Amino acid sequence: FGETVAELQSDNELFLALAARSRAFSIVAEKGTTAEFASLVGCLASDFSESRTISTTFSEPSELVVDALYSLEPIADELPTLQIHNDLDLDEFPIRLDLRVASVVESFAAGVPWTQLSQDSSLDDGDLVRLLRRTAEILRSISALIVGDYDQTTNFPLVRSKASRAANALDRPPVVDYVPAAAAATNETQKKPRVIIT
């Protein structure tokens, strides 16, 4: 299990390792779509503050994803006690179950065009790209895990497979080639210093 934790990329690798090997993840991998699995992981990848308002016109998160998040709550409730006992700063190792971003991640993974995603979400483009990139990175790290020993009530090999497909679903522009507007403007200015845009 220690190797699993070490191989993951997340703000809280221990929580992610426990979640990835949980029955909740297996159920979504078995019964859900690739987009729903991406949505579940996106809820763990989110780093938006609780006070931030996040709204979207997309449909509500699927019941499967909502149920999975609630199933992870006991782990999320118990882990901070262990972290404090081991002198780990809770701010440095946050535990997130952010249902607010579920429909956004699911929609993009399902193929919704970027322009529509951008228009129908209260998040700006940079925040959307960062969320989707973080989600894709975590999915790739889950897909690369060694199966090893796992609870027979879970289907960890299928979780790995689903994570790989979900990461591929997110790997499309602008997530794979996003350049912030400020940087793009700087690069353009460097390339064409004499051009004046009015």
Disulfide bonds with the S-S distance in Angstrom:
none
